[in-house]
Amino acid sequence: MVSRLVLVLGDQLTAGLSALQQADRSRDVVVMAEVAEETDYVQHHPKKIALIFAAMRKFAATLGEEGWDVRYTQLDDSQNAGSIVGELLRRAEETGAAEVLVTEPGEWRLIEKLKHAPIKTHILQDDRFIASHQEFERWAEGRKQLRMEYFYREMRRKTGLLMDGDKPVGGKWNFDHENRKPAPDDVGFGGPMQFTPDEVVEEVLALVEARFGAHFGDLHPFWFATTQGEARRALSHFISKALPKFGDYQDAMLADNRFLYHAVISAYINIGLLDPLEVCEKVAEAYDAGDVPINAAEGFIRQIIGWREYMRGIYFLEGPDYPDRNVLGHDRDLPALFWGGETQMRCLSKAVEQTRAEAYAHHIQRLMITGNFALLAGIDPYQVHAWYLAVYMDAFEWVEAPNTVGMSQFADGGIIASKPYVSSGAYINRMSDYCKGCAYSVSQKTGEGACPFNLLYWHFLNRHRDRFKGNARMGNMYRTWDRMDDCKRETVIAEAEDFLKKLETGETV
């Protein structure tokens, strides 16, 4: 007699998942399903769909080998109900089960669907994270500002990572000032470990090609890890080959090197193939062994137990309406260049080209190229959010929405960021080689050929002056703007307006 259904989602591919831990292998039935409702709510990159489906199929096979009764539905199954709830109801009718166990999903959208499903559903805490919702709420209570740095210190204390008693190793909590070197002339890392597709992966690739071949993004080549063992090998490869220089160059960008010293394992962590704490412990061990410097180890660990945990905390603290926030009132449509449309802006062209090819761009490419441009140009933040959610392999709403809506687009009014992440072309030029060979001149402030970032930067500050003029971190920017003569300010505004009109009408910019 079947007792319950145990739902395992595509980003919950972890043996220690709370729903599996609370289930009875001898009586309960595991339900896993590839459904159109999850592939189609945004236009996901084909590589992202392929990674999740391939990893799901292999995880299901592993569970079966361990004695679980697994009912797995492939996307092209004629009986596929098309939705997670539909599949649960179909399997309940098939097995006679009257209850469902599920670990909490990472999106309010799916949580609400499961809460209102016409079958008794127990939503369990996702204990794969270091901080529970309750811990984050306690930390946030009574604070005027929810700054990541202070939350990160609590996570360091809790985990003991890079700690010497109650003091941080190296005497400082944060070594970020050492991690801002511009792009190097040579990169001594060949990139993340690549895996040859096996029969299961090839079958998934054929399905994805047939069903989602028209989506933005290149499906081939596909070289990603699809099992825990492969993901762990990819982690070891990164730690031994790239981590020593990761810190130095983590903010750098190169047109012809898409990975520099980055790990490209965030997708593996986010779908459950790698445990975040285990990853950080391996990095800390490499530091303790003298194999990597403190700025690299600390910078990497901060991204996981700091930013990753903090973003999840904000997402669930703020509630289901968070992705809809738009305090700056930006309403311009996302331009075609984000989907590969022609642009003369080399930095944007290269960032989008890389995104299309790899379903990947590192944090500065997302924040200071595509995100910076979207914010300066006044693009609707929900459209920006939907784009990031669609095109990046590691994008799941609990982590993507706060990074985009809050940190990148300042649409939450400053819950995450103390000021907007905006810059002129000078920052991009300093941290990359994108400006070399661009149709625009990064050194030119106005006139024909002036870098659009230079124009849009001042246009943004001017149109939002009432909101930001009192921000202590932006005072110097406004003082610089005020020192310009009236004629120059008028020229900047007029040329920025002309650029934005071209953007709106679909002209190539």
PEWO-V353501 format. One record per residue. N is the residue number from 0. RES is the residue in one small letter. PHI is phi in whole degrees, 0 to 359 (NA if undefined). Layout:
N/RES/PHI, N/RES/PHI
//
This chain:
0/m/NA, 1/v/289, 2/s/273, 3/r/214, 4/l/265, 5/v/243, 6/l/278, 7/v/240, 8/l/273, 9/g/291, 10/d/249, 11/q/232, 12/l/271, 13/t/231, 14/a/300, 15/g/271, 16/l/307, 17/s/302, 18/a/295, 19/l/288, 20/q/294, 21/q/268, 22/a/269, 23/d/251, 24/r/300, 25/s/279, 26/r/231, 27/d/272, 28/v/243, 29/v/277, 30/v/246, 31/m/226, 32/a/208, 33/e/266, 34/v/232, 35/a/298, 36/e/301, 37/e/273, 38/t/277, 39/d/249, 40/y/291, 41/v/226, 42/q/276, 43/h/299, 44/h/301, 45/p/305, 46/k/296, 47/k/296, 48/i/299, 49/a/296, 50/l/301, 51/i/294, 52/f/296, 53/a/296, 54/a/293, 55/m/299, 56/r/297, 57/k/288, 58/f/294, 59/a/299, 60/a/296, 61/t/297, 62/l/299, 63/g/298, 64/e/295, 65/e/273, 66/g/100, 67/w/282, 68/d/273, 69/v/252, 70/r/255, 71/y/249, 72/t/247, 73/q/276, 74/l/301, 75/d/267, 76/d/295, 77/s/296, 78/q/268, 79/n/302, 80/a/282, 81/g/90, 82/s/213, 83/i/297, 84/v/296, 85/g/300, 86/e/292, 87/l/298, 88/l/293, 89/r/296, 90/r/288, 91/a/296, 92/e/295, 93/e/291, 94/t/255, 95/g/87, 96/a/292, 97/a/242, 98/e/223, 99/v/232, 100/l/255, 101/v/211, 102/t/284, 103/e/310, 104/p/293, 105/g/264, 106/e/222, 107/w/303, 108/r/307, 109/l/281, 110/i/302, 111/e/295, 112/k/298, 113/l/288, 114/k/297, 115/h/255, 116/a/292, 117/p/280, 118/i/209, 119/k/300, 120/t/235, 121/h/260, 122/i/265, 123/l/262, 124/q/297, 125/d/273, 126/d/271, 127/r/281, 128/f/261, 129/i/284, 130/a/252, 131/s/284, 132/h/302, 133/q/295, 134/e/297, 135/f/295, 136/e/298, 137/r/295, 138/w/297, 139/a/284, 140/e/301, 141/g/82, 142/r/275, 143/k/286, 144/q/228, 145/l/260, 146/r/275, 147/m/302, 148/e/305, 149/y/283, 150/f/295, 151/y/303, 152/r/297, 153/e/295, 154/m/292, 155/r/297, 156/r/296, 157/k/294, 158/t/274, 159/g/78, 160/l/290, 161/l/52, 162/m/244, 163/d/243, 164/g/70, 165/d/259, 166/k/246, 167/p/288, 168/v/300, 169/g/86, 170/g/84, 171/k/222, 172/w/281, 173/n/222, 174/f/249, 175/d/298, 176/h/295, 177/e/269, 178/n/248, 179/r/232, 180/k/287, 181/p/292, 182/a/302, 183/p/283, 184/d/291, 185/d/229, 186/v/244, 187/g/268, 188/f/223, 189/g/279, 190/g/107, 191/p/297, 192/m/297, 193/q/245, 194/f/237, 195/t/283, 196/p/301, 197/d/266, 198/e/298, 199/v/297, 200/v/296, 201/e/299, 202/e/296, 203/v/294, 204/l/299, 205/a/295, 206/l/297, 207/v/294, 208/e/300, 209/a/289, 210/r/268, 211/f/235, 212/g/298, 213/a/274, 214/h/293, 215/f/300, 216/g/125, 217/d/271, 218/l/282, 219/h/250, 220/p/285, 221/f/244, 222/w/228, 223/f/276, 224/a/293, 225/t/231, 226/t/224, 227/q/299, 228/g/299, 229/e/294, 230/a/298, 231/r/293, 232/r/295, 233/a/297, 234/l/296, 235/s/299, 236/h/300, 237/f/297, 238/i/299, 239/s/280, 240/k/258, 241/a/237, 242/l/304, 243/p/306, 244/k/249, 245/f/302, 246/g/301, 247/d/307, 248/y/245, 249/q/292, 250/d/261, 251/a/280, 252/m/222, 253/l/229, 254/a/296, 255/d/250, 256/n/222, 257/r/278, 258/f/241, 259/l/44, 260/y/247, 261/h/275, 262/a/279, 263/v/56, 264/i/241, 265/s/299, 266/a/295, 267/y/295, 268/i/294, 269/n/289, 270/i/261, 271/g/103, 272/l/284, 273/l/237, 274/d/274, 275/p/300, 276/l/291, 277/e/299, 278/v/301, 279/c/295, 280/e/295, 281/k/296, 282/v/293, 283/a/296, 284/e/297, 285/a/294, 286/y/294, 287/d/300, 288/a/280, 289/g/82, 290/d/272, 291/v/222, 292/p/284, 293/i/297, 294/n/296, 295/a/287, 296/a/296, 297/e/295, 298/g/298, 299/f/290, 300/i/298, 301/r/298, 302/q/296, 303/i/267, 304/i/275, 305/g/265, 306/w/300, 307/r/299, 308/e/292, 309/y/296, 310/m/297, 311/r/297, 312/g/301, 313/i/297, 314/y/303, 315/f/280, 316/l/293, 317/e/280, 318/g/96, 319/p/299, 320/d/276, 321/y/304, 322/p/297, 323/d/269, 324/r/296, 325/n/199, 326/v/293, 327/l/273, 328/g/69, 329/h/285, 330/d/220, 331/r/287, 332/d/290, 333/l/298, 334/p/286, 335/a/298, 336/l/298, 337/f/290, 338/w/255, 339/g/96, 340/g/297, 341/e/296, 342/t/212, 343/q/271, 344/m/277, 345/r/296, 346/c/297, 347/l/292, 348/s/301, 349/k/290, 350/a/295, 351/v/288, 352/e/301, 353/q/295, 354/t/298, 355/r/299, 356/a/285, 357/e/247, 358/a/57, 359/y/210, 360/a/207, 361/h/279, 362/h/299, 363/i/283, 364/q/298, 365/r/287, 366/l/281, 367/m/255, 368/i/250, 369/t/294, 370/g/292, 371/n/301, 372/f/297, 373/a/300, 374/l/292, 375/l/298, 376/a/276, 377/g/73, 378/i/280, 379/d/309, 380/p/297, 381/y/293, 382/q/293, 383/v/295, 384/h/303, 385/a/296, 386/w/294, 387/y/300, 388/l/297, 389/a/281, 390/v/267, 391/y/253, 392/m/297, 393/d/267, 394/a/274, 395/f/232, 396/e/302, 397/w/300, 398/v/255, 399/e/285, 400/a/298, 401/p/297, 402/n/296, 403/t/274, 404/v/295, 405/g/270, 406/m/290, 407/s/281, 408/q/258, 409/f/52, 410/a/283, 411/d/268, 412/g/79, 413/g/108, 414/i/297, 415/i/264, 416/a/257, 417/s/281, 418/k/206, 419/p/294, 420/y/275, 421/v/236, 422/s/205, 423/s/277, 424/g/292, 425/a/300, 426/y/297, 427/i/298, 428/n/294, 429/r/292, 430/m/260, 431/s/209, 432/d/250, 433/y/298, 434/c/287, 435/k/289, 436/g/84, 437/c/285, 438/a/294, 439/y/259, 440/s/257, 441/v/292, 442/s/275, 443/q/267, 444/k/270, 445/t/218, 446/g/89, 447/e/300, 448/g/91, 449/a/292, 450/c/300, 451/p/302, 452/f/298, 453/n/295, 454/l/289, 455/l/292, 456/y/301, 457/w/287, 458/h/299, 459/f/299, 460/l/298, 461/n/293, 462/r/286, 463/h/248, 464/r/300, 465/d/301, 466/r/283, 467/f/252, 468/k/297, 469/g/269, 470/n/283, 471/a/300, 472/r/280, 473/m/245, 474/g/301, 475/n/298, 476/m/297, 477/y/290, 478/r/294, 479/t/296, 480/w/298, 481/d/291, 482/r/283, 483/m/292, 484/d/286, 485/d/303, 486/c/297, 487/k/293, 488/r/298, 489/e/297, 490/t/295, 491/v/302, 492/i/296, 493/a/295, 494/e/288, 495/a/294, 496/e/298, 497/d/297, 498/f/298, 499/l/294, 500/k/295, 501/k/297, 502/l/299, 503/e/294, 504/t/273, 505/g/86, 506/e/291, 507/t/288, 508/v/242
//
